[in-house]
């Protein structure tokens, strides 16, 4: 019986092979006849060739890690996750670059991103971490806050974990950390602004306190303000004594403000770029220096027109579906200490500047249709665009286009030596 079974199996296999060969020979004859008639011939007969291609093994990629830092004044929460989102390390260290680097040293060779939110310590921490070889990235605080708003509990530990996951997914907007020189000049402008604000606060407080007793200072110049106040309170020793304290504080603040203002003027006089900006009508030393320190590097903007949006001088938009599309007021995003001087420069150009320029004529045309304030905003945005183009290309401000008459209707937008505004 075993012999008979083996014989039957061999006979069946032989007959199957014969049928397969006959099928292949028949297909070849049929394909040859089709080719002789000029018809299309399939390239695969569907028969199993008997070869087996082993599937390629997928190479394992090297494991990458992503770290998030929640920075506070005394302590920094730290979290490290892998590329699959698994938490590898969670700890807290003192807010010191050496302590942070020591905690991350084990994972440093495979760290792809180390993220931290923009804050008061960000410029210092970013530079120090970069010097230690860590791939530090400073992210927008409001962007990170919006991404982590779905978390039930807000703690430093949870924030660090959330920033680590933001680094892993890549859903963030990196903040440009300016140079140390820019931060020093911005500090000068900030302290000058603070002294002037405190000076005006004290002056307004004096005016308001005297109204209670029916004493009205009225409209007086800054130089005659102190004499006018002393004249009003001369008959009341108590009010005079209290007011003298405020007047002395006001005088001290004014003197310190003048000192810082002189420093600003001295810096601008030695800066060729600021002097070039000041050749634009309406642009003064504060506007020029504020713009320079805020932009820091002109090449980080691909197009000059995006600078206006960077300083919040473009309108907001809220669109949803086909029924809602709202164009609102300007966004007022970005640095207000640059946006305000640009607005003042635009206002001076439209009102006080007596000469002609394409930019002024364009702004007056808008003012006639849409109002003076909207025209100032539009001109301020154009000023930001033009100043960036001047800086990037090393050009001068051009008062009119090459083919434009000095008087007449403005055609197109103002330009800077061939660079469109």
Steps between C-alpha positions, in 0.01 A plus 500: 500500500770761574660422165169540322435836678842637404447390142164678485651821643782493245252444218281788613800734525621394158160561343474842668841598368400383151182708509694805620757464221222460246333812630822700478569369145145586395530853642832553324345393167205729557728796588710434188187512283390826663843652446491403133172691460652808675279468812612578852654204679492469882839478662397267784315174439384473856686175560702460818868521417593324815727780631441654840624853583569540867345824634751762606536554869410848611799669656461623850548873527707635785292598800457877537406693812321830553520713814273767644598760758255695715723781623436691821718736700628243750417157357455348153281196434650270239346219295649276230288282267598267217371517144201284591393729784619283789631696798866422556590755768313740727681707758553850639827689513611847594467762229861488392641392160756271662235322708275457197784366287600257777145362511489459120857375453398133486263564208695785337640298202145404392320821593339654193325800658502668841211743526424781744244779494586861426541699821725736688770235544479365145775712337754404765397134518486453121857621449638298790334174394618547141857549620477166682400320182130455573252556211304764690190654342305795641128475417215752510345505848145561375537222242618252762224610737236441234642154424492402869162656581326159480691367802282461807760604755758773453820426687865558423545126449207484257621809314846348451342180368276700267795696360688173445208363296483825304866454414431141396209587269669810355185709549663820624621840383860581575588839650799690366740572786668830427863588539640633826557844345133525403391406851728764651363772272144387566569526872612859446177582314289321761651684796465833319133423436441396863649824636284708269186311598570544870571867441162543330327297772627734770407806296147372447472405868585859597239638262233259628570558871467877468160474331349388832559850639391681186855572387530459122845487344367540147704480182860599573830404345724245666747767603234718671315211668687516832470879532126481425442231766697690767298809422173314557597337833685797650212587737468154659811380690383136526418461132817692409719264706344188349519637149866598539589133559327403177664784309847396617437141393374627164812711449731208591325268254523760227874542548562126488279472193705767323819310579371182337363698206847645438643147501244394237593797280870420533441136397293602197761752383759222478269255321502527120178299460305718743624813323377353172160426656478857629515634144140378468258785584353452847747234617699617799773344716258303719313351202824411322669339799184317612452351154861391472508328839166327443588355158863421598565298183328609176564165330271312737206647306467346155273779372493862615119506504494257793669756727177701525316191623785424742440832675122457504418758232280272286132429554364193674286251311238257633372263233289186543317330216330714238285714727761653735793706376577798725783746436568671831732765637876458503627206702736705722719195531872530545699781656291803595815703566564488124140529383437824694807690365414386147146635544637831631742521206213440258292770671786751477552418133133559417452817710826682566723408207460766229696333223382247244545124499311215338436351841344820635281545192387138526414548869307822435301319236402236756422766761255666263310173453538313829604756762822627654556220751469225242735693276757522781481125554543434127797737474656349814478156344660631180774662704582165661514333159715775347742513793553126484564518125747786550687299763503177303610653170712789629290760315377852574146628535363627171250784527331429168499239230719552198215574259276680746437877493547696817138613502213281391322176568715229650533193281574179688686467826817676617827323434856507621745511209339226300379300801121482519354624823 
